[in-house]
Amino acid sequence: MDSTNETVLEINLAHLTHNFKYLKSKLSENVKIMVVVKASGYGSDAAVIAKHLEKIGADYFAVAYVSEGVLLREAGIQMPILVLHPQPVNFTKLIKYQLEPSLYSARVLKDFIITANLLDKKDYPIHIKFNTGLNRIGFWENDVDFIIEKLDQTNAVKVVSLLSHLAASEDHSEREFTLGQINSFKKIASEMIEKLGYIPMLHQSNTSGILNYPEAHFDMVRTGIGLYGYGNEAKYDEELKPVASLKSIVSQIHTLEPGESLGYNRAFIASGFTKTATIPIGHADGIGRQYGNKKGFVMIHNKRAYIIGNVCMDMIMVEITDIDCKEGDEVIIFGPESGATKIAENSGTISYELLTAISSRVKRVVVVDDN
Ligand SMILES: *Cc1c(COP(=O)(O)O)cnc(C)c1O
């Protein structure tokens, strides 16, 4: 029954298909889907995820850095790939791999045009990123004339899309702010289109933008977390299916006497007879210190076993006093049975961080292929 015999991250591609279709069902027919596979496909396996998404109809790919785009090209992905946050040092490589930059400042726009010219490019696809309130990266509204001036001086590049990013699309109490961001994006976009003389695609929504702001779908949406099965809200989490399951096994069981301590720095002291299980996963695998001391938990036979004491580099210890289990039994850290949201929230973080932290030491296994 339990097939898990070491720590593994299982990837369920049928769930990926389900999530893709669910998100697509929220869009008008002509809206394209850009799938965000940065950070190793949110901690899973970017190449496996991207190949599947290409097969089931993704229109565009997005990664954060050039190296992530190169990895997709080397895995055979043919679709357009947007690099959200490139640096000039990588522009030659970006062009060599036919990746498309999001250009977000005068520094990177000028540098990209120089590189594209040096490489004799004509109409090389670029994307212009505007800041509408996140204040992270992006041109400001009053940069439009500068951008147009630079673009008018060259035919090395051509603008494929204008984009912006929402700061609080999952946060219903920030509705007014978000609507303000949407309006300012519309205003910037119409000014850009008028001055460019042609019409690039527009996109502003991440997963929660898709789910909460139909007025911000424009020509394309960018979805990350939703594809992987999380919707930033209980009602959406119910509709989506986690793609990744992090599983491990009970390595050893101990019984502590009252007053005995457990783990480094003796952070846990048993108040009564306490049964504990040691599990071969630790902070070097992506289970950070913040999950220790009864914040995070794992599931053993469908029961919560809280992490006690400090998280070690290669191990955690959980309390199993009331759980009937034995050495070798399966442990689920997160997955469809027990989503990453709850353990993350209990530990003061979000599903995004828990998922993307799972380190390369953890073996990735595709369990449900969906042909
Ligand atoms: C990561 C990222 C996304 C995806 O966001 P989700 O909330 O995971 O859907 C979209 N756009 C930009 C600019 C991003 O950096």
Residues whose N, C-alpha, C, O or C-beta is under 5 A from the ligand:
A	BS01	LIG	V36 L84 H165 N206 T207 R222 T223 G224 I225 G226
